[in-house]
Amino acid sequence: MAGLYVKQDGVWKLPRSIWVKSGTWRVCNNVYIKENGSWREMIKSVTLSTNQTNFNLYNYVGQPSQPISLIFNIDSNVTISSSGITSGYRTTAFTVGNFKAGSTVIINNNGYIAGGGGARGSGGTSGRRDGTAGGNGGYGLVKGSSNNFDCTIVNTGTIAGGGGGGGGGGANMQSNGGANGGYGGQGAGITGYSKTQGEVGQPAPSGTLLVIGGPDGVIYGGKGGNGASNGENGTAGSKAGYGNGGAGGKGRPAIVQSGIEIAVSGNIDGGIG
């Protein structure tokens, strides 16, 4: 295959950068080679200056069909977040993607990459005694299904995982009345309750239970579970007299490190999986 390669530890690899001297030495932002009569890009430098959601880097740079050295810079005012639900979890905020084998990808993050917080669980009702489980948070950054290329992160910003949502409270029910359970709190995350802290779940409004032959008694449904801080699990909802609280949602780590080198860690909120 045509191209310019360097030998590192006995293995030929694409260079991460090439320098030229024009009075002073400077790094080349883009390098092209001619292969089979056509020019193609071998080294590419890209800067992201706008907010993104459910971001895939491989798709963003045009799904290069040949190995490439990519330097990807994220400006300090940029937020990359997640929305939507996939398999019970918030979607991942940043997926590197499936670059061709032999590629090298360097991500210089100066911005804010954050998985979304889990949704709150619903309280039990007259038709369903138990509260529902809180939703699960989303990953901040993952590599993707391909591990045949080098990926390095230089993080001077923030990368965070989403916290799990709180479970809904159980309903307090009898055949002649009762009270619904409170809802759980949303998990922490860029699309959750807040960037750093989950929402506190709510108790249900009071309900009136008719006691035969006596005065009305006030019955309360179970309290909703709290949302979690980034990357942590949500709290289960409270049990009421008859209904159980829903389970707390699961938090996700900020980075799934498989196949990724973290050269500069910066602020990683939610840990590394």
Buried (B, 14 or more C-beta within 10 A) or exposed (E): EEBEBEEEEEEEBBBBBBEEEEEEEEEEEEBEBEEEEEEBBBBBBBEBEEBBBBBBBBEEBEEBEBBBBBBBBBBEEBBBBBEEBEEEBBBBBBBBBBBBEBBBBBBBBBBBBBBBBBBBBBBBBEEBBBBBBBBBBBBBBBBBEBEEBBBBBBBBBBBBBBBBBBBBBBBBBEEEBBBBBBBBBBBBBBBBBBBBBBBBBBBBEEBEBEEEEEEEEEBBBBBBBBBBBBBBBBBBBBBBBBBBBBBBBBBBBBBBBEBBEBEEEBEBBBBBB
